Amino acid sequence: MKRKLITVFITAVFAGLVHQQVAAQQGSTYDRAIGGRFGVANGITYKHFLNSSHAIDGIVNFQGNRNFTIFKLLGLYEIHQPATFVDVEGLQWYYGFGGGIGHYRYKDTNENSLAFSVDGVIGLDYKIPEAPINLSLDWKPTLEISPEPGLRFDGIGLSIRFVF
């Protein structure tokens, strides 16, 4: 009986905190959000606004195929602008740049290598006005410095984040 009472109390406190946090974030702007990024590389993304138009986005990517696996940490500096081409509350477009460091493993030779890159980004960012959800669709071209130097243009991704 005592254990059930404690469980109900903890659940009620947690639900109240979540409700308070959601109510505080309803609107078309947000300060920070965390969630998943899905595309050629999948991972975890955390976006934090420094002011109303400048943000940093940290991404932990995982990618693999028959030949290799990649684990990569990315940092992007983004500049957000209102999307004046459509009248949608909470919609912005953004552009930016950053870099990445990571680890490649080639499966056929079991060879490991460090990965370094310079990354750009351009995309759309939408904060659902009455929900603590943020959606971003972007294109992230990459200049790979190592282990295989070259340009990659396949970095399209969809991010789904929880705003807090």
TABELKA-V151860 format. One line per field, one symbol per residue. phi: phi as a letter, one per 20 degrees, with the letter a starting at -180 (. if undefined). psi: psi as a letter, one per 30 degrees, with the letter a starting at -180 (. if undefined). A space follows every 50 residues. Layout:
phi=???
psi=???
This chain:
phi=.fffffffffffffffffffffffdfqdcbdbbcrddcrfddadccdcee bfcccdcdcddcbabfebcccbdcccdcdecfeefbdcfnecdbbrbrbb cacdceffdledbedcbdcdbbadccdfgdbecccccbccfcdfebecgq ecdeeebddcceeb
psi=eeeeeeeeeeeeeeeeeeeeeeefgkagllellkalkkbeklakkjkkke affklkjkkjkkklafelkkkkkkkkkkjkkkifflijkfkllllalall kakkkkeefgkllkkklkklkkakkkjjeglhkkkkklkikkjkelfjkl kkgghklkkjlkk.
